[in-house]
Amino acid sequence: HSIQTEMDNNFICVGASLSVEAVIAILRSSSLTDKRLNLIFISGDAGEYLGFVYLSKVVVSQMNIIMKDIMHKSDIAVSALMDKVQARKLLLDSHLPMIPIIDSRNRVIGAYSI
């Protein structure tokens, strides 16, 4: 069975060129739970997944810093068609609280967590 059935739409993905100040404003207006705010996915100009930033890094960064300067570049992601067992192993091996689910154009369409 594919991971698509486990896809969570409660995540935040922001552009790499946004400032910390802009991202904090987005987070404050979000209704996501604490667990979902631990990690923020970062996308490029075409919407492609580039990496992530921990919320703790955003909180301690100066307001004018942009996301691409504090993000962790990452290619850890799962395809929406990936098998659940493979996705679970990838998530556990990554030691991240969640990983992005991407489409065929590498755009974040969901999140996977356990």
Beta strands, then each sheet from edge to edge (+ up, - down):
strand 1: 13-15
strand 2: 39-43
strand 3: 49-54
strand 4: 72-73
strand 5: 78-79
strand 6: 99-102
strand 7: 108-112
sheet 1: 1+ 2+ 3- 4+
sheet 2: 5+ 6+ 7-
end
